[in-house]
Amino acid sequence: MDSLVRRLEGGLTTLAKAQEDTEALKIELAMKNEIIAEKTIVVNEMIDDITKKSNVASIQQKDAAEKEEYLSKESVVIAREEAEANKAEAEAIPALEAAKEALKNV
């Protein structure tokens, strides 16, 4: 009977120790859950910020692409007008030279 009592006392001691360990782990878990909750809030705020910045960057990229297309078309127009102006200048130079010569003879 004595060994049975000791055995039960040992079991009770083990159960008491397990209960203490469980309580300590519950406290530790609660603290870690608080930290996780705080970090979750921070991460969600970061995700929102990144999403907003990504949307802004996407809009800016679209605007830049539209401006690039516009400038590309304008560049073609400018090049064509420049070629026409150079042609007109080349055609006008002989007439200008002739006019200079005519003024010399006056």
Helices and strands as residue ranges (DSSP letters): H 2-104
